[in-house]
Amino acid sequence: MARNSDGAGDIVVLNKGDFGLADVSSELLKRALETHATNQRQGTSSTQSRSEVTGSTAKLYRQKGTGRARAGSANSPTRRGGSVAFGPRPRQIRAQMSRRERKIAVRGVLAAMTDSGCVSVARSWGDFAKTKERAEWIEAAGLKGRILLVDVEPPEGLLRSARNIPGVQVVRADSMSFYEAAVADHIVASEGALALLRERVMS
């Protein structure tokens, strides 16, 4: 099936099965998403310990004879404006998946999207430098939602014309991540990028 893209060259939808069978376990795909989400965390959340709170360390009142519960510093975690007991501290948050698992996850997403008719090959990106022209090119191709444009080495014209279009992202074929593919509604790749993606996930 070919879609005419207003002189920019045909965008051809890939045939079902071009990336193999979409038989990747849902558990692996779920873990790949969780790994990505975990690695987005900065781990910078922090609270002040008792020694870090600014304030006097003098005993609030004498130990005995007041009828009140004994109390030391106003920086105690039990007091308003005091420290936080066992609060979060800056830490490195990192989750990992093996290279083989990542490759299988990417293949599963590409296979499922291909079977749904959501992966296409662009014979040409067109000689566009303006955002309006790229937006018209996308509209003429019938692409909607989140669109991932993939090339081996994205040309400057493609990067410039697509960077301000909401929902459109341009990536290199050798660095396209599982998450970028998973959240896309449609993937359009150049012929060179398509060959590189096949090599990445099928070998």
N, CA, C and O of each residue as an XYZ file, in Angstrom:
812
protein
N       0.861     -1.200      0.000
C       0.000      0.000      0.000
C       0.888      1.238      0.000
O       1.802      1.345      0.817
N       0.626      2.175     -0.910
C       1.442      3.390     -1.006
C       0.573      4.603     -0.763
O      -0.582      4.648     -1.188
N       1.127      5.574     -0.085
C       0.428      6.824      0.145
C       1.196      7.925     -0.552
O       2.385      8.115     -0.296
N       0.536      8.642     -1.418
C       1.211      9.738     -2.106
C       1.426     10.875     -1.124
O       0.491     11.274     -0.429
N       2.625     11.396     -1.055
C       2.950     12.422     -0.069
C       3.249     13.758     -0.728
O       4.217     14.433     -0.378
N       2.410     14.131     -1.682
C       2.450     15.469     -2.263
C       3.818     15.816     -2.832
O       4.383     16.867     -2.530
N       4.341     14.919     -3.659
C       5.583     15.196     -4.344
C       6.826     14.894     -3.550
O       7.932     15.046     -4.069
N       6.688     14.470     -2.305
C       7.861     14.214     -1.473
C       8.334     12.779     -1.602
O       9.238     12.359     -0.879
N       7.741     12.024     -2.506
C       8.096     10.613     -2.617
C       7.077      9.783     -1.864
O       6.517     10.244     -0.869
N       6.829      8.561     -2.325
C       5.824      7.721     -1.685
C       6.269      7.267     -0.304
O       7.451      7.033     -0.053
N       5.293      7.152      0.578
C       5.489      6.495      1.871
C       4.783      5.155      1.770
O       3.563      5.106      1.613
N       5.531      4.079      1.857
C       4.983      2.742      1.654
C       4.885      2.019      2.986
O       5.868      1.913      3.719
N       3.691      1.521      3.296
C       3.472      0.776      4.532
C       4.088     -0.611      4.398
O       3.882     -1.290      3.393
N       4.837     -1.030      5.402
C       5.494     -2.335      5.357
C       4.479     -3.462      5.438
O       3.402     -3.312      6.014
N       4.845     -4.589      4.852
C       3.985     -5.762      4.891
C       4.019     -6.418      6.266
O       5.010     -6.326      6.990
N       2.940     -7.067      6.605
C       2.855     -7.784      7.873
C       3.938     -8.860      7.941
O       4.128     -9.616      6.989
N       4.635     -8.925      9.053
C       5.674     -9.935      9.234
C       7.060     -9.498      8.826
O       7.997    -10.293      8.903
N       7.226     -8.241      8.387
C       8.544     -7.764      7.959
C       9.559     -7.753      9.099
O      10.764     -7.832      8.861
N       9.072     -7.656     10.339
C       9.964     -7.709     11.498
C       9.742     -8.982     12.309
O       9.988     -9.008     13.515
N       9.278    -10.032     11.645
C       9.063    -11.299     12.332
C       7.727    -11.326     13.047
O       6.863    -10.477     12.827
N       7.577    -12.318     13.905
C       6.331    -12.502     14.641
C       6.322    -11.645     15.898
O       7.344    -11.482     16.565
N       5.157    -11.103     16.206
C       5.006    -10.289     17.418
C       4.704    -11.205     18.600
O       3.641    -11.119     19.214
N       5.660    -12.086     18.907
C       5.435    -13.104     19.931
C       6.240    -12.846     21.201
O       6.497    -13.773     21.969
N       6.636    -11.605     21.425
C       7.406    -11.257     22.619
C       6.468    -11.227     23.822
O       5.349    -10.721     23.728
N       6.924    -11.767     24.948
C       6.075    -11.849     26.134
C       5.726    -10.457     26.654
O       6.544     -9.537     26.621
N       4.506    -10.329     27.130
C       4.064     -9.042     27.675
C       4.860     -8.680     28.921
O       5.043     -7.502     29.229
N       5.333     -9.695     29.635
C       6.122     -9.445     30.842
C       7.442     -8.752     30.503
O       7.881     -7.858     31.226
N       8.072     -9.168     29.400
C       9.325     -8.542     28.974
C       9.090     -7.099     28.543
O       9.879     -6.213     28.872
N       8.008     -6.861     27.809
C       7.689     -5.502     27.374
C       7.385     -4.604     28.570
O       7.784     -3.440     28.608
N       6.676     -5.164     29.541
C       6.366     -4.403     30.752
C       7.645     -4.038     31.498
O       7.792     -2.914     31.980
N       8.564     -4.989     31.590
C       9.818     -4.735     32.301
C      10.665     -3.699     31.567
O      11.365     -2.904     32.194
N      10.597     -3.714     30.236
C      11.341     -2.721     29.456
C      10.799     -1.314     29.721
O      11.572     -0.364     29.842
N       9.483     -1.180     29.811
C       8.885      0.122     30.123
C       9.244      0.567     31.538
O       9.553      1.736     31.771
N       9.199     -0.382     32.487
C       9.536     -0.054     33.871
C      11.003      0.351     33.995
O      11.344      1.254     34.759
N      11.871     -0.327     33.233
C      13.297      0.012     33.257
C      13.511      1.432     32.754
O      14.278      2.198     33.337
N      12.831      1.773     31.672
C      12.951      3.136     31.135
C      12.455      4.160     32.149
O      13.115      5.170     32.392
N      11.283      3.896     32.743
C      10.709      4.841     33.704
C      11.625      5.016     34.915
O      11.800      6.128     35.412
N      12.203      3.923     35.382
C      13.115      3.988     36.530
C      14.340      4.827     36.211
O      14.794      5.615     37.040
N      14.872      4.656     35.010
C      16.091      5.371     34.632
C      15.852      6.852     34.348
O      16.805      7.617     34.201
N      14.577      7.261     34.269
C      14.278      8.679     34.106
C      14.322      9.420     35.441
O      14.381     10.650     35.470
N      14.293      8.679     36.534
C      14.309      9.312     37.856
C      15.692      9.889     38.145
O      16.708      9.250     37.871
N      15.726     11.079     38.691
C      16.995     11.745     38.958
C      17.601     11.340     40.293
O      18.814     11.434     40.477
N      16.772     10.895     41.220
C      17.292     10.495     42.524
C      17.807     11.660     43.339
O      18.715     11.486     44.152
N      17.246     12.855     43.141
C      17.734     14.042     43.846
C      16.832     14.469     45.000
O      17.125     15.466     45.660
N      15.743     13.743     45.265
C      14.856     14.111     46.365
C      15.619     14.008     47.685
O      16.363     13.055     47.916
N      15.419     15.006     48.543
C      16.201     15.049     49.776
C      15.419     15.739     50.881
O      14.614     16.632     50.616
N      15.657     15.325     52.123
C      15.080     15.976     53.297
C      16.207     16.276     54.277
O      17.292     15.704     54.178
N      15.948     17.169     55.216
C      16.972     17.541     56.186
C      16.950     16.606     57.386
O      15.901     16.325     57.965
N      18.124     16.138     57.737
C      18.248     15.315     58.940
C      18.316     16.236     60.159
O      18.317     17.460     60.027
N      18.371     15.640     61.324
C      18.377     16.425     62.562
C      19.570     17.378     62.630
O      19.461     18.489     63.149
N      20.700     16.935     62.104
C      21.906     17.760     62.174
C      21.916     18.876     61.128
O      22.724     19.800     61.218
N      21.018     18.796     60.132
C      21.010     19.774     59.042
C      19.980     20.885     59.232
O      20.057     21.919     58.569
N      19.015     20.680     60.132
C      17.980     21.685     60.352
C      18.581     22.896     61.059
O      19.329     22.759     62.027
N      18.240     24.085     60.558
C      18.724     25.316     61.182
C      17.877     25.645     62.407
O      16.653     25.740     62.313
N      18.518     25.815     63.535
C      17.794     26.131     64.760
C      18.644     25.838     65.978
O      19.674     25.171     65.889
N      18.205     26.340     67.106
C      18.948     26.142     68.348
C      18.880     24.687     68.791
O      17.878     24.003     68.579
N      19.949     24.234     69.402
C      19.972     22.868     69.954
C      19.777     22.890     71.466
O      19.932     21.868     72.134
N      19.437     24.062     72.002
C      19.248     24.171     73.455
C      18.018     23.374     73.889
O      17.036     23.259     73.156
N      18.102     22.833     75.090
C      16.960     22.098     75.630
C      15.799     23.067     75.833
O      15.987     24.171     76.345
N      14.614     22.656     75.434
C      13.466     23.562     75.415
C      13.048     23.985     76.821
O      12.726     25.153     77.038
N      13.047     23.085     77.752
C      12.705     23.377     79.146
C      13.310     22.280     80.011
O      13.775     21.258     79.507
N      13.298     22.509     81.320
C      13.973     21.570     82.201
C      13.359     20.183     82.121
O      12.210     20.000     81.719
N      14.169     19.218     82.517
C      13.786     17.816     82.341
C      12.577     17.441     83.189
O      11.672     16.750     82.721
N      12.565     17.901     84.441
C      11.523     17.422     85.352
C      10.768     18.591     85.976
O      11.254     19.721     86.025
N       9.590     18.285     86.441
C       8.843     19.257     87.219
C       7.861     20.110     86.444
O       7.150     20.913     87.048
N       7.794     19.968     85.134
C       6.857     20.806     84.365
C       5.537     20.102     84.107
O       4.550     20.747     83.753
N       5.507     18.819     84.275
C       4.303     18.054     83.973
C       4.179     17.689     82.504
O       3.284     16.938     82.116
N       5.075     18.220     81.694
C       5.045     17.920     80.259
C       6.014     16.794     79.950
O       6.879     16.444     80.753
N       5.840     16.233     78.747
C       6.777     15.190     78.319
C       8.156     15.805     78.144
O       8.284     16.949     77.707
N       9.175     15.050     78.485
C      10.539     15.564     78.354
C      10.831     15.901     76.886
O      10.330     15.243     75.974
N      11.629     16.912     76.684
C      11.943     17.358     75.324
C      13.360     17.903     75.286
O      13.827     18.552     76.222
N      14.027     17.621     74.181
C      15.379     18.132     74.001
C      15.369     19.261     72.982
O      14.858     20.346     73.258
N      15.933     19.006     71.801
C      16.062     20.031     70.772
C      14.736     20.265     70.044
O      13.912     19.360     69.907
N      14.558     21.490     69.588
C      13.378     21.818     68.773
C      13.497     21.233     67.374
O      12.546     21.276     66.593
N      14.668     20.685     67.059
C      14.888     20.093     65.739
C      14.442     18.640     65.664
O      14.674     17.968     64.660
N      13.815     18.163     66.705
C      13.356     16.774     66.743
C      12.338     16.510     65.631
O      11.541     17.392     65.311
N      12.350     15.322     65.042
C      11.371     14.987     63.985
C       9.927     15.035     64.463
O       9.011     15.135     63.646
N       9.709     14.965     65.772
C       8.334     14.966     66.289
C       7.761     16.374     66.415
O       6.587     16.538     66.744
N       8.587     17.397     66.154
C       8.131     18.773     66.325
C       7.949     19.484     64.985
O       8.652     19.205     64.014
N       6.997     20.400     64.959
C       6.738     21.190     63.756
C       7.977     22.010     63.405
O       8.546     22.686     64.263
N       8.389     21.947     62.145
C       9.577     22.669     61.723
C      10.860     21.930     62.008
O      11.950     22.440     61.750
N      10.733     20.728     62.541
C      11.920     19.938     62.850
C      12.385     19.126     61.652
O      11.958     19.354     60.520
N      13.265     18.181     61.924
C      13.824     17.354     60.857
C      12.835     16.278     60.421
O      11.743     16.158     60.978
N      13.231     15.504     59.425
C      12.412     14.397     58.923
C      13.112     13.087     59.260
O      14.286     12.898     58.940
N      12.389     12.197     59.900
C      12.966     10.904     60.265
C      12.878      9.940     59.087
O      11.803      9.728     58.526
N      14.001      9.368     58.724
C      14.069      8.364     57.656
C      13.514      8.882     56.318
O      12.908      8.126     55.559
N      13.723     10.158     56.042
C      13.254     10.742     54.790
C      14.155     10.374     53.626
O      15.220      9.792     53.830
N      13.742     10.707     52.399
C      14.554     10.377     51.217
C      15.860     11.162     51.194
O      15.915     12.312     51.630
N      16.903     10.531     50.684
C      18.209     11.149     50.528
C      18.657     10.981     49.080
O      18.226     10.035     48.420
N      19.509     11.869     48.565
C      19.986     11.715     47.185
C      20.630     10.354     46.970
O      21.433      9.902     47.787
N      20.278      9.710     45.879
C      20.819      8.384     45.583
C      20.774      8.147     44.083
O      20.035      8.806     43.352
N      21.566      7.209     43.650
C      21.575      6.856     42.231
C      20.547      5.759     41.995
O      20.582      4.708     42.634
N      19.628      6.024     41.063
C      18.580      5.052     40.746
C      18.838      4.518     39.345
O      18.837      5.277     38.376
N      19.053      3.244     39.241
C      19.394      2.670     37.941
C      18.837      1.260     37.829
O      19.020      0.437     38.726
N      18.158      0.991     36.726
C      17.678     -0.360     36.424
C      18.318     -0.802     35.115
O      18.597      0.026     34.247
N      18.547     -2.075     34.972
C      19.246     -2.570     33.794
C      18.516     -3.750     33.163
O      17.841     -4.527     33.837
N      18.675     -3.855     31.852
C      18.235     -5.023     31.099
C      19.411     -5.463     30.241
O      20.238     -4.647     29.835
N      19.476     -6.740     29.976
C      20.566     -7.224     29.137
C      20.376     -6.738     27.700
O      19.266     -6.400     27.291
N      21.459     -6.709     26.951
C      21.392     -6.261     25.557
C      20.436     -7.146     24.759
O      19.692     -6.654     23.910
N      20.456     -8.433     25.028
C      19.576     -9.367     24.310
C      18.105     -9.071     24.615
O      17.266     -9.098     23.715
N      17.798     -8.792     25.867
C      16.415     -8.484     26.239
C      15.947     -7.186     25.586
O      14.814     -7.096     25.113
N      16.817     -6.189     25.561
C      16.447     -4.917     24.922
C      16.175     -5.114     23.434
O      15.234     -4.542     22.886
N      17.004     -5.925     22.790
C      16.823     -6.182     21.362
C      15.497     -6.898     21.101
O      14.782     -6.567     20.155
N      15.177     -7.872     21.938
C      13.921     -8.614     21.778
C      12.726     -7.687     21.994
O      11.725     -7.783     21.284
N      12.832     -6.789     22.977
C      11.735     -5.862     23.264
C      11.493     -4.918     22.088
O      10.347     -4.682     21.705
N      12.570     -4.377     21.513
C      12.429     -3.484     20.354
C      11.831     -4.242     19.174
O      10.961     -3.725     18.474
N      12.299     -5.468     18.956
C      11.758     -6.276     17.857
C      10.271     -6.537     18.054
O       9.496     -6.482     17.099
N       9.871     -6.824     19.298
C       8.462     -7.079     19.574
C       7.581     -5.885     19.255
O       6.499     -6.038     18.688
N       8.045     -4.691     19.620
C       7.275     -3.473     19.339
C       7.189     -3.225     17.839
O       6.114     -2.933     17.314
N       8.330     -3.343     17.144
C       8.337     -3.110     15.696
C       7.471     -4.135     14.969
O       6.767     -3.793     14.018
N       7.521     -5.390     15.414
C       6.710     -6.434     14.779
C       5.221     -6.164     14.976
O       4.431     -6.291     14.041
N       4.844     -5.790     16.198
C       3.433     -5.511     16.482
C       2.942     -4.298     15.694
O       1.828     -4.306     15.170
N       3.772     -3.254     15.610
C       3.372     -2.060     14.869
C       3.311     -2.331     13.370
O       2.452     -1.792     12.672
N       4.227     -3.169     12.874
C       4.198     -3.532     11.451
C       2.928     -4.298     11.126
O       2.287     -4.050     10.105
N       2.565     -5.238     12.004
C       1.341     -6.013     11.795
C       0.098     -5.125     11.813
O      -0.916     -5.458     11.201
N       0.181     -3.995     12.517
C      -0.949     -3.068     12.598
C      -0.917     -2.013     11.494
O      -1.776     -1.132     11.448
N       0.079     -2.104     10.602
C       0.193     -1.141      9.513
C       0.686      0.221      9.951
O       0.355      1.235      9.338
N       1.481      0.247     11.019
C       1.937      1.524     11.575
C       3.417      1.798     11.335
O       3.967      2.745     11.898
N       4.071      0.980     10.506
C       5.474      1.212     10.156
C       5.566      1.385      8.646
O       5.089      0.541      7.888
N       6.178      2.475      8.217
C       6.278      2.777      6.788
C       7.715      3.112      6.427
O       8.536      3.440      7.284
N       7.995      3.021      5.133
C       9.309      3.417      4.630
C       9.131      4.630      3.719
O       8.259      4.646      2.850
N       9.966      5.639      3.930
C       9.920      6.854      3.111
C      11.033      6.790      2.077
O      12.210      6.714      2.428
N      10.662      6.819      0.814
C      11.678      6.802     -0.242
C      12.430      8.129     -0.293
O      13.567      8.193     -0.760
N      11.780      9.182      0.193
C      12.422     10.498      0.225
C      11.770     11.334      1.318
O      10.565     11.236      1.551
N      12.578     12.158      1.989
C      12.030     13.060      3.003
C      11.545     14.366      2.384
O      10.887     15.168      3.048
N      11.867     14.574      1.133
C      11.486     15.824      0.492
C      12.470     16.932      0.827
O      13.152     16.885      1.852
N      12.537     17.907     -0.026
C      13.478     19.018      0.149
C      12.780     20.154      0.884
O      12.511     21.210      0.310
N      12.488     19.921      2.174
C      11.766     20.910      2.964
C      12.684     21.515      4.017
O      13.547     20.836      4.573
N      12.486     22.794      4.278
C      13.229     23.455      5.350
C      12.292     24.172      6.314
O      12.710     24.624      7.380
N      11.009     24.272      5.926
C      10.051     24.998      6.747
C       9.112     24.036      7.465
O       8.744     22.984      6.943
N       8.740     24.431      8.674
C       7.846     23.613      9.485
C       6.500     23.408      8.792
O       5.948     22.307      8.817
N       5.976     24.456      8.180
C       4.675     24.369      7.512
C       4.699     23.321      6.405
O       3.752     22.549      6.256
N       5.778     23.294      5.632
C       5.888     22.328      4.537
C       5.958     20.906      5.071
O       5.354     19.999      4.499
N       6.693     20.702      6.165
C       6.783     19.362      6.753
C       5.442     18.931      7.331
O       5.058     17.767      7.213
N       4.733     19.861      7.951
C       3.418     19.544      8.507
C       2.448     19.145      7.401
O       1.655     18.220      7.575
N       2.505     19.835      6.271
C       1.652     19.482      5.131
C       2.041     18.127      4.562
O       1.179     17.358      4.138
N       3.330     17.834      4.552
C       3.829     16.531      4.079
C       3.288     15.405      4.954
O       2.874     14.361      4.450
N       3.294     15.623      6.266
C       2.788     14.624      7.211
C       1.285     14.453      7.054
O       0.777     13.332      7.071
N       0.572     15.571      6.900
C      -0.886     15.510      6.747
C      -1.270     14.799      5.455
O      -2.210     14.004      5.433
N      -0.539     15.089      4.377
C      -0.830     14.453      3.094
C      -0.580     12.952      3.143
O      -1.214     12.184      2.419
N       0.351     12.540      4.004
C       0.643     11.112      4.143
C      -0.369     10.405      5.035
O      -0.327      9.181      5.158
N      -1.270     11.147      5.655
C      -2.290     10.550      6.507
C      -1.774     10.111      7.860
O      -2.352      9.220      8.482
N      -0.694     10.720      8.328
C      -0.103     10.349      9.613
C      -0.660     11.234     10.716
O      -0.737     12.453     10.569
N      -1.050     10.605     11.830
C      -1.612     11.345     12.955
C      -1.032     10.814     14.260
O      -0.485      9.712     14.311
N      -1.159     11.617     15.311
C      -0.674     11.199     16.626
C       0.826     11.397     16.763
O       1.405     12.308     16.171
N       1.438     10.536     17.547
C       2.887     10.604     17.749
C       3.596      9.921     16.585
O       3.353      8.751     16.289
N       4.465     10.666     15.941
C       5.133     10.156     14.739
C       6.636     10.149     14.972
O       7.215     11.145     15.406
N       7.259      9.014     14.677
C       8.701      8.862     14.829
C       9.321      8.767     13.443
O       9.042      7.830     12.695
N      10.163      9.738     13.104
C      10.862      9.749     11.819
C      12.285      9.256     12.051
O      13.026      9.834     12.847
N      12.666      8.188     11.355
C      13.940      7.518     11.623
C      14.818      7.541     10.380
O      14.361      7.232      9.279
N      16.078      7.907     10.566
C      17.035      7.886      9.467
C      18.400      7.490     10.017
O      18.658      7.611     11.214
N      19.266      7.017      9.133
C      20.618      6.638      9.550
C      21.358      7.873     10.046
O      21.976      7.854     11.110
N      21.291      8.920      9.283
C      21.885     10.220      9.632
C      20.892     11.287      9.191
O      20.959     11.770      8.061
N      19.953     11.665     10.094
C      18.899     12.604      9.700
C      19.465     13.879      9.079
O      20.308     14.537      9.689
N      19.015     14.239      7.874
C      19.515     15.464      7.233
C      19.073     16.710      7.989
O      18.070     16.699      8.703
N      19.828     17.766      7.822
C      19.548     19.016      8.534
C      18.154     19.541      8.200
O      17.461     20.069      9.069
N      17.743     19.395      6.934
C      16.422     19.871      6.542
C      15.306     19.162      7.279
O      14.309     19.784      7.645
N      15.462     17.858      7.503
C      14.452     17.088      8.229
C      14.410     17.513      9.692
O      13.332     17.714     10.251
N      15.571     17.649     10.308
C      15.634     18.065     11.711
C      15.028     19.450     11.903
O      14.273     19.684     12.847
N      15.366     20.361     10.999
C      14.907     21.740     11.127
C      13.398     21.856     10.903
O      12.713     22.575     11.630
N      12.887     21.151      9.901
C      11.474     21.301      9.546
C      10.539     20.554     10.488
O       9.355     20.881     10.565
N      11.052     19.552     11.209
C      10.174     18.732     12.052
C      10.267     19.061     13.534
O       9.442     18.597     14.320
N      11.259     19.856     13.928
C      11.518     20.003     15.360
C      10.436     20.765     16.117
O      10.309     20.599     17.330
N       9.653     21.598     15.429
C       8.621     22.379     16.120
C       7.208     21.850     15.890
O       6.233     22.530     16.209
N       7.093     20.656     15.345
C       5.769     20.065     15.128
C       5.428     19.191     16.330
O       6.151     18.236     16.612
N       4.350     19.492     17.044
C       3.985     18.697     18.222
C       3.775     17.227     17.864
O       3.104     16.906     16.883
N       4.351     16.348     18.664
C       4.155     14.918     18.471
C       5.069     14.282     17.455
O       4.998     13.072     17.243
N       5.934     15.065     16.812
C       6.853     14.527     15.800
C       8.276     14.536     16.358
O       8.752     15.550     16.870
N       8.939     13.395     16.250
C      10.306     13.271     16.756
C      11.188     12.645     15.688
O      10.775     11.706     15.007
N      12.393     13.162     15.540
C      13.360     12.627     14.581
C      14.490     11.958     15.355
O      15.089     12.577     16.235
N      14.787     10.693     15.034
C      15.838      9.958     15.745
C      16.738      9.227     14.754
O      16.366      8.999     13.603
N      17.917      8.870     15.223
C      18.837      8.053     14.441
C      18.454      6.586     14.600
O      17.994      6.173     15.665
N      18.642      5.810     13.556
C      18.263      4.400     13.588
C      19.103      3.607     14.581
O      18.613      2.649     15.178
N      20.366      3.997     14.763
C      21.233      3.228     15.657
C      21.027      3.564     17.128
O      21.566      2.884     18.000
N      20.252      4.605     17.411
C      20.030      4.981     18.810
C      18.554      4.995     19.194
O      18.219      5.382     20.313
N      17.672      4.585     18.299
C      16.246      4.547     18.614
C      15.999      3.596     19.777
O      16.403      2.434     19.729
N      15.344      4.080     20.808
C      15.126      3.272     22.004
C      13.792      2.535     21.945
O      12.926      2.832     21.122
N      13.660      1.573     22.838
C      12.410      0.824     22.955
C      11.257      1.767     23.276
O      10.180      1.658     22.689
N      11.480      2.693     24.208
C      10.409      3.584     24.635
C       9.947      4.487     23.500
O       8.747      4.694     23.321
N      10.890      5.026     22.732
C      10.539      5.903     21.610
C       9.646      5.172     20.611
O       8.701      5.745     20.071
N       9.961      3.897     20.373
C       9.141      3.109     19.448
C       7.798      2.742     20.071
O       6.773      2.738     19.390
N       7.810      2.434     21.365
C       6.596      1.952     22.031
C       5.521      3.026     22.137
O       4.331      2.717     22.066
N       5.925      4.282     22.307
C       4.924      5.342     22.488
C       4.501      5.978     21.170
O       3.593      6.809     21.148
N       5.148      5.598     20.077
C       4.809      6.181     18.773
C       3.538      5.546     18.214
O       3.293      4.353     18.397
N       2.736      6.358     17.533
C       1.564      5.838     16.826
C       1.937      5.386     15.423
O       1.281      4.522     14.839
N       3.004      5.983     14.887
C       3.449      5.604     13.552
C       4.945      5.849     13.440
O       5.458      6.862     13.915
N       5.639      4.909     12.806
C       7.076      5.031     12.569
C       7.308      5.110     11.066
O       6.847      4.255     10.310
N       8.026      6.143     10.643
C       8.398      6.297      9.236
C       9.920      6.288      9.170
O      10.579      7.126      9.786
N      10.474      5.340      8.422
C      11.929      5.193      8.345
C      12.396      5.283      6.900
O      11.681      4.899      5.975
N      13.594      5.790      6.727
C      14.196      5.774      5.395
C      14.599      4.340      5.070
O      14.625      3.487      5.957
N      14.911      4.071      3.808
C      15.278      2.711      3.416
C      16.552      2.263      4.134
O      16.665      1.109      4.546
N      17.507      3.179      4.281
C      18.735      2.842      4.994
C      18.486      2.571      6.460
O      19.063      1.646      7.033
N      17.620      3.381      7.075
C      17.292      3.190      8.486
C      16.559      1.875      8.703
O      16.785      1.186      9.698
N      15.684      1.533      7.769
C      14.941      0.284      7.875
C      15.888     -0.912      7.844
O      15.727     -1.859      8.614
N      16.873     -0.864      6.952
C      17.857     -1.945      6.871
C      18.656     -2.044      8.166
O      18.946     -3.144      8.637
N      19.012     -0.901      8.740
C      19.778     -0.898      9.985
C      18.946     -1.410     11.153
O      19.458     -2.131     12.010
N      17.663     -1.044     11.195
C      16.781     -1.537     12.254
C      16.612     -3.048     12.161
O      16.620     -3.747     13.175
N      16.458     -3.546     10.933
C      16.354     -5.000     10.758
C      17.617     -5.685     11.264
O      17.549     -6.714     11.937
N      18.758     -5.114     10.938
C      20.030     -5.695     11.385
C      20.130     -5.675     12.908
O      20.640     -6.616     13.518
N      19.637     -4.594     13.517
C      19.706     -4.459     14.981
C      18.878     -5.505     15.701
O      19.334     -6.091     16.683
N      17.662     -5.745     15.223
C      16.723     -6.572     15.987
C      16.590     -8.002     15.484
O      16.088     -8.863     16.207
N      17.028     -8.268     14.261
C      16.843     -9.609     13.699
C      18.106    -10.465     13.778
O      18.031    -11.688     13.657
N      19.268     -9.835     13.982
C      20.518    -10.600     13.994
C      20.721    -11.287     15.336
O      21.721    -11.977     15.530
